[in-house]
């Protein structure tokens, strides 16, 4: 399995009404950009979310999260979310919104 296509579709549905979004294959999975800035994505069965530096440590304290490290180098400001922590549609939406909010806080690319 390259990445969870079902999760990718669920993310697309959350982002459906948001303008300026784009999907891009990255990390052996898929990422979603908002105004050119990465917001979230899918790596294998994990939801990956760009929460930013201010929400990073707090996000890692949420059950079902871990550092985003797929190459041996931790990507600070990003978290990997396990399936149990995004299985519920409201939980998934909450995580995606965190990524979108951070992406929107950056200048458009």
Backbone as CSV, one residue per row, in Angstrom:
resi,resn,N_x,N_y,N_z,CA_x,CA_y,CA_z,C_x,C_y,C_z
1,UNK,0.852,-1.193,0.000,0.000,0.000,0.000,0.887,1.243,0.000
2,UNK,0.755,2.053,-1.006,1.514,3.298,-1.056,0.986,4.280,-0.022
3,UNK,-0.297,4.533,-0.051,-0.944,5.376,0.952,-2.435,5.068,0.957
4,UNK,-3.091,5.436,2.028,-4.502,5.124,2.236,-5.369,6.028,1.347
5,UNK,-5.843,5.453,0.248,-6.672,6.214,-0.697,-7.996,6.657,-0.074
6,UNK,-8.538,5.844,0.815,-9.786,6.211,1.486,-9.610,7.453,2.344
7,UNK,-8.493,7.527,3.059,-8.198,8.718,3.857,-8.011,9.928,2.956
8,UNK,-7.319,9.740,1.850,-7.124,10.846,0.905,-8.471,11.389,0.420
9,UNK,-9.395,10.492,0.118,-10.723,10.930,-0.332,-11.455,11.679,0.772
10,UNK,-11.347,11.199,1.998,-12.000,11.899,3.118,-11.437,13.312,3.281
11,UNK,-10.137,13.477,3.104,-9.523,14.808,3.196,-10.032,15.685,2.067
12,UNK,-10.102,15.141,0.857,-10.634,15.911,-0.281,-12.027,16.445,0.032
13,UNK,-12.841,15.630,0.661,-14.205,16.042,0.994,-14.207,17.168,2.028
14,UNK,-13.280,17.125,2.974,-13.176,18.214,3.960,-12.760,19.503,3.265
15,UNK,-11.854,19.399,2.313,-11.312,20.584,1.633,-12.161,21.053,0.457
16,UNK,-13.204,20.323,0.138,-13.994,20.552,-1.078,-14.453,21.994,-1.274
17,UNK,-14.885,22.664,-0.236,-15.427,24.018,-0.372,-14.366,25.114,-0.233
18,UNK,-13.132,24.724,0.041,-12.068,25.698,0.260,-11.385,26.036,-1.058
19,UNK,-11.286,27.318,-1.385,-10.604,27.711,-2.617,-9.094,27.728,-2.389
20,UNK,-8.356,27.595,-3.466,-6.901,27.677,-3.400,-6.217,26.397,-2.979
21,UNK,-6.948,25.260,-2.978,-6.326,23.999,-2.590,-5.810,23.254,-3.818
22,UNK,-4.770,22.478,-3.572,-4.172,21.670,-4.639,-3.642,20.392,-4.022
23,UNK,-3.717,19.321,-4.761,-3.223,18.016,-4.327,-1.903,17.746,-5.048
24,UNK,-0.931,17.199,-4.306,0.380,16.944,-4.904,0.964,15.665,-4.307
25,UNK,1.492,14.795,-5.163,2.143,13.569,-4.696,3.477,13.952,-4.053
26,UNK,3.664,13.536,-2.788,4.892,13.813,-2.043,5.088,12.744,-0.980
27,UNK,6.317,12.550,-0.531,6.635,11.644,0.584,6.178,10.208,0.302
28,UNK,5.997,9.832,-0.942,5.440,8.521,-1.236,3.953,8.460,-0.940
29,UNK,3.359,9.603,-0.750,1.929,9.704,-0.466,1.349,10.875,-1.216
30,UNK,0.463,11.586,-0.559,-0.165,12.744,-1.179,-0.278,13.854,-0.136
31,UNK,-0.043,15.078,-0.570,-0.186,16.242,0.311,-1.202,17.194,-0.289
32,UNK,-1.763,18.019,0.586,-2.742,19.013,0.177,-2.183,20.379,0.522
33,UNK,-2.164,21.238,-0.482,-1.635,22.583,-0.330,-2.766,23.592,-0.345
34,UNK,-2.585,24.649,0.416,-3.529,25.759,0.452,-2.737,26.998,0.080
35,UNK,-3.126,27.620,-1.021,-2.407,28.782,-1.555,-0.921,28.499,-1.698
36,UNK,-0.580,27.259,-2.082,0.798,26.869,-2.330,1.564,26.386,-1.112
37,UNK,0.969,26.436,0.060,1.623,25.994,1.295,1.043,24.660,1.748
38,UNK,1.922,23.722,2.118,1.454,22.415,2.567,0.659,22.543,3.859
39,UNK,-0.453,21.832,3.920,-1.330,21.855,5.089,-1.430,20.483,5.751
40,UNK,-1.634,19.455,4.942,-1.814,18.108,5.474,-1.597,17.108,4.356
41,UNK,-1.686,15.841,4.702,-1.530,14.821,3.689,-1.690,13.431,4.252
42,UNK,-1.323,12.461,3.423,-1.427,11.058,3.781,-0.093,10.390,3.480
43,UNK,0.445,9.679,4.477,1.640,8.866,4.317,1.305,7.491,4.859
44,UNK,1.285,6.501,3.977,0.833,5.151,4.327,-0.565,5.257,4.945
45,UNK,-0.736,4.803,6.205,-2.058,4.906,6.849,-2.156,6.106,7.777
46,UNK,-1.126,6.943,7.784,-1.089,8.096,8.680,-1.629,9.359,8.017
47,UNK,-2.338,10.137,8.792,-2.654,11.516,8.429,-1.453,12.336,8.872
48,UNK,-0.927,13.170,8.009,0.151,14.071,8.405,-0.405,15.490,8.370
49,UNK,-0.072,16.253,9.394,-0.642,17.588,9.536,0.458,18.578,9.873
50,UNK,0.476,19.671,9.147,1.411,20.756,9.422,0.739,21.703,10.420
51,UNK,1.076,21.513,11.679,0.444,22.304,12.733,1.210,23.588,13.026
52,UNK,2.461,23.671,12.599,3.285,24.847,12.838,3.998,24.782,14.171
53,UNK,4.947,25.671,14.371,5.766,25.631,15.584,4.995,25.917,16.872
54,UNK,3.986,26.764,16.819,3.246,27.132,18.031,2.359,26.005,18.556
55,UNK,1.842,25.169,17.675,0.952,24.072,18.072,1.660,22.715,18.129
56,UNK,2.943,22.693,17.815,3.673,21.439,17.657,3.717,20.614,18.944
57,UNK,4.270,21.147,20.010,4.416,20.387,21.257,3.058,19.984,21.828
58,UNK,2.102,20.893,21.793,0.759,20.584,22.307,0.113,19.465,21.482
59,UNK,0.300,19.502,20.176,-0.272,18.471,19.302,0.328,17.105,19.587
60,UNK,1.620,17.061,19.906,2.274,15.783,20.186,1.783,15.146,21.494
61,UNK,1.129,15.916,22.339,0.589,15.379,23.593,-0.784,14.735,23.403
62,UNK,-1.367,14.898,22.244,-2.674,14.308,21.949,-2.475,12.825,21.639
63,UNK,-3.243,11.948,22.289,-3.099,10.509,22.017,-3.260,10.201,20.531
64,UNK,-2.389,9.331,20.033,-2.455,8.932,18.633,-1.590,9.768,17.717
65,UNK,-0.758,10.637,18.285,0.133,11.449,17.456,1.583,11.071,17.728
66,UNK,2.427,11.381,16.773,3.868,11.171,16.911,4.592,12.170,16.017
67,UNK,5.896,12.257,16.201,6.674,13.159,15.361,6.647,12.654,13.923
68,UNK,6.772,13.555,12.996,6.817,13.197,11.576,8.275,12.952,11.221
69,UNK,8.629,11.683,11.164,9.994,11.281,10.875,9.937,10.065,9.973
70,UNK,10.116,10.277,8.682,10.097,9.155,7.744,11.450,8.958,7.082
71,UNK,12.406,9.844,7.394,13.724,9.774,6.763,14.864,9.725,7.770
72,UNK,14.534,9.714,9.059,15.568,9.791,10.083,15.794,11.212,10.568
73,UNK,15.063,12.138,9.990,15.144,13.539,10.407,13.732,14.022,10.738
74,UNK,13.539,14.446,11.982,12.222,14.908,12.425,11.864,16.206,11.706
75,UNK,10.638,16.266,11.195,10.136,17.491,10.575,9.327,18.241,11.633
76,UNK,9.965,19.190,12.266,9.297,19.966,13.320,8.157,20.772,12.722
77,UNK,7.095,20.883,13.495,5.920,21.598,13.018,4.923,20.691,12.318
78,UNK,5.306,19.431,12.128,4.442,18.429,11.501,4.197,17.301,12.489
79,UNK,3.019,16.718,12.480,2.736,15.529,13.279,2.133,14.450,12.391
80,UNK,2.374,13.210,12.806,1.724,12.057,12.185,0.602,11.639,13.118
81,UNK,-0.567,11.405,12.556,-1.748,11.064,13.345,-2.167,9.646,12.975
82,UNK,-2.263,8.796,13.989,-2.669,7.409,13.781,-4.168,7.320,13.527
83,UNK,-4.571,6.231,12.901,-5.956,6.058,12.467,-6.987,6.246,13.581
84,UNK,-6.713,5.749,14.766,-7.683,5.887,15.862,-7.977,7.346,16.193
85,UNK,-7.021,8.219,15.932,-7.178,9.633,16.281,-7.850,10.450,15.170
86,UNK,-8.121,9.837,14.011,-8.835,10.544,12.940,-9.988,9.721,12.372
87,UNK,-10.290,8.588,12.988,-11.343,7.704,12.461,-12.692,8.403,12.390
88,UNK,-13.013,9.190,13.397,-14.262,9.943,13.434,-14.157,11.134,12.474
89,UNK,-15.207,11.383,11.711,-15.178,12.483,10.737,-14.902,13.833,11.388
90,UNK,-15.452,14.071,12.567,-15.203,15.345,13.254,-13.745,15.474,13.673
91,UNK,-13.139,14.369,14.112,-11.723,14.397,14.474,-10.864,14.677,13.251
92,UNK,-11.187,14.017,12.140,-10.436,14.263,10.909,-10.558,15.728,10.503
93,UNK,-11.767,16.238,10.511,-11.990,17.643,10.143,-11.179,18.566,11.054
94,UNK,-11.155,18.293,12.339,-10.383,19.115,13.269,-8.901,19.148,12.926
95,UNK,-8.349,17.993,12.603,-6.928,17.946,12.233,-6.678,18.693,10.921
96,UNK,-7.516,18.460,9.925,-7.336,19.127,8.633,-7.439,20.640,8.802
97,UNK,-8.381,21.093,9.606,-8.539,22.530,9.858,-7.275,23.113,10.495
98,UNK,-6.647,22.385,11.408,-5.388,22.870,11.997,-4.335,23.083,10.918
99,UNK,-4.228,22.132,10.007,-3.267,22.273,8.914,-3.604,23.433,7.991
100,UNK,-4.876,23.572,7.667,-5.321,24.668,6.804,-5.057,26.011,7.472
101,UNK,-5.364,26.125,8.752,-5.136,27.387,9.460,-3.667,27.784,9.433
102,UNK,-2.782,26.797,9.633,-1.366,27.142,9.588,-0.963,27.546,8.168
103,UNK,-1.381,26.798,7.174,-1.043,27.119,5.789,-1.541,28.512,5.407
104,UNK,-2.739,28.866,5.872,-3.293,30.179,5.559,-2.581,31.310,6.295
105,UNK,-1.855,30.970,7.351,-1.118,32.004,8.088,0.172,32.405,7.370
106,UNK,0.543,31.660,6.343,1.770,31.927,5.588,1.446,32.727,4.335
107,UNK,2.430,33.453,3.808,2.187,34.165,2.552,1.915,33.171,1.417
108,UNK,0.985,33.472,0.533,0.723,32.580,-0.597,1.973,32.414,-1.452
109,UNK,2.103,31.247,-2.062,3.242,30.980,-2.963,2.776,31.017,-4.399
